[in-house]
């Protein structure tokens, strides 16, 4: 899809400056951030997405930053902009965590980072909850099963390297389902110091929780919760490929 892009030079003034210095920034901070973007070779930003900041559309907003579609040279990328009120003083730690997730082919690819910006692969798609809501007709169960299986395989790969995403119990905000790729996103709360619980968090969110589980149940009949809980307990005790395969079998994936 072709999007219209606005030169970053225009982001020095309202209303666009709100995006570079959300929620509040001085004109000096904005100017400094525009210089930082120029060094990263970011030429322009496109205001599209499901989230709004005032009247401007963006890809997403979290505790640490806002995400917009931007261009680095001719390439469309996702640009995460550090919020001025963020407790994190820079974006480098999140970039390292994303790079580690990338080492097992999970998450959008990490391209570049500076103090206030993180440049990642742009994945065009929908948040998982919106994607599930859009499923209709023949083949819906098959599509849903293959997408859930892919997400759980990503979670298993992260569990294997001792990497905990940290926010997957609220899965609706942290999985993008695209035409070519479905992936976990937003690694700002991730850690390699906690015990990983990616597979268990996602399984509970999709099959045992309230919101998404009810929608999934309408598309294909889930096994009894007791069976799922038993398989999860087994997997928690030992995160082995055998226990993971057993879980997938019980989930009919």
N, C-alpha and C positions, 0 to 999 in steps of 0.2 A: 504494500500500500504506500502511496506517495503522501508524505506529510509536508506541511509548510514549516520552514525553519526561520527563526529570527536571529539576526546577528547578535553575538554576545555584547557588542558595543552598546546595544540598546538596553542592556540589563543594568546599566548604571543609574537608571531613573525608574521611578514608579510607573506602572504597577509592577514591572518586571523585577525590580531590585528586591522585592519581597522574597522572591524565590532564592536569590543568591545569599540573602542574609536573614533567612527566617529563624525566629519570629521577629527579631529586631536587630538592626545593624546601623553603624554610622556610615557616612558617605566614604570615609577613609577605608573602612573595612570592605565595603563593596568594591571600591577601586582596586584594593589589594587582591581581592578574589578574582576580579576580571583579569588582572596581570597573571595570576596563578593559572587561570584557564588558558590564557594565551600561550604560556610556557608548555602546557600539556597539549597544545595544538587543537584545542576545542574551539571551533569557529562559530557554531550556532546551536540553538536549542529549539525544540518543538514543543509547544504547549498542548499536549494531548494526554489522555489517560482517564481512569475512573475516579480519581481523587481530586478534590478542589482545594485550592489555597486562595481564599478570597473568591475572586471570580475566575481565577486561572486554573486550567486543567493540568494535572501532573500524574505521573505513573504511580507514585506512592508516598506515604509519609509515615515515619516511625519516630522512636524516641531520640535516635541519634542523627537522623537526617531526612532530607526529602530527595526523591528520585525523579529525574526527568529524562526524556529522550533527547539525545544530543548528537552532534556530528563531530567526529575526529577525522579530519581529512574528508574523505567521501564516505567513510564508514559510519553507519548508525550504531550508537552505543547507549547503554544506560549509565547515566551520570548520577552518583550519589553525592549530595552536597551536605556537609556537616552543619547541623543546626548551631546557631550562635549560643544557644542555652544548653547544649549537650554537655554531659559530664565528661565525655571523652574529649581529650585535648587535641587529638588528631585521628586520621583515618587509617594509619598504618597497621594497627593491631587487627582491625577488621579485614584489611587486605591480606595479611598473613594467614588469618583463619580461612578466608575464602580460597587462598592458594592451596592450603592444606586439603580442603574439601575437593578442590580440583584434582588433587593427586590421585583420587579414586573416581575421577570423572563425575563428580557431583557439583551441582550449582552452576550459575552462569560463569563463564570464563573471566578471570581477573586479568585486565590488560595493563592498568597503570594506577598509580596512587600519588597523592601529594598531601600536604597537611589537611586541607579542607575538602578534598575531592577523591572519589573512588570511581575508576572507569571500568565498566564491566560489559560483557556481552549483553546485547538487548534481545530478549526473548519475547516475541509478539505472541500474546495469548491471553487467557482469562484466569482469574483466581479460581481455584478448584470448585468453590461453592457455586460460582456463576456458571462454570462449565457443566457441572452436574445438573443444574437447573435447566440448561439448554438441551440436555439429552432427550431425544424423542424417537419413538418408532423402532423399527427393526435394526438389530445390531447394537442397541444401546448397552445391553448387558456385557457384550463382548468388549466394546470400547472401554467401558468402565472398569472391567476386570483387568484389562491389559495396562491401563493407566495406574490403577492402584498397585498392581504387581511391580511396575517400574519404580514407583515412589518407595515401596517397601524394600526393593533391592538397593536403591540409593541409601536408604536408612541403614540397611544391613552393612553396606560397605563402610559407612561412617562409624557404626558400632565397632567394626573390625579394627579400625585405626585409633579407637579410643577418643573419638570426636563427638561431643554432644551439641546438637543444634541449640537446644535450650527453650525453643518456643513452639514445638510441634504439637503440643496439646491443643493449641489454637491453630489448627492446620489451615483453616479457611484463608488466612492472610499470608501463609508461607509456602504455598505451592502454586506455581503457574503451569497451566496446561496449554501448550502451544501446538501448532500444526506439525512442527517437525521435532519438537522436544518438550518434555514435561520435566520440571525441575523444582527442587527446593530453592527458596530464595531467602535473603535477609539473614545474614550470619552475625549480626552485631552483638547478639547475646550468647554466641557459641563459646565453648570452652574445651580444652583438652585436659583440664584438671578435674572435671566432674566425671562421675560414672555415666557413660552414655546410655540414653534410654530412647533412642530415635525410633526403633522398630515398635517398642511397646507404646510410646506416646501416639504414634500415627495409627496403630491398630486400634487403640482405645478410642481415638478421635473419630475414626471412620466407621467402626463397627459397634462400639459400646456407648459412646457419648450420645448427646441428644440431637443436635441440629443436623449434621451431615449424615449420621447413622440412619435417621428416619428416611432421608431422601434415597440413600443407597438401598435400603430395605425395599423400597418401592420398585427399584429397577431389577434387583435380583435378590432372591431369598437368602438371608444370612444364616449361618449355622447358629445353634443355641449359644447364648452368651457364656454359659458354664464351660462349654467345650473350648471356646476362644480363650477364656481366662486360664484354663488348665494349660493350654499350649503356650500361652505367654509366660506363665510361671516357670515352665520347663525351659523356655528360651532365656528367661532372666537368669536362671541358675547357671546355664552354660550357653553362651552366644555362639553355638556351633552351626556350621552349614546344615547339619542333619536336623537340628531343632528348628532352624529357620524354614527348611523345606517342609517339615511337618506342619508348621504354622500356616504356610501357604496352602498346603493340601486341605487343612481344616477350613480355611477361608474360601475354598473352592477357586483358588487363583492358579 
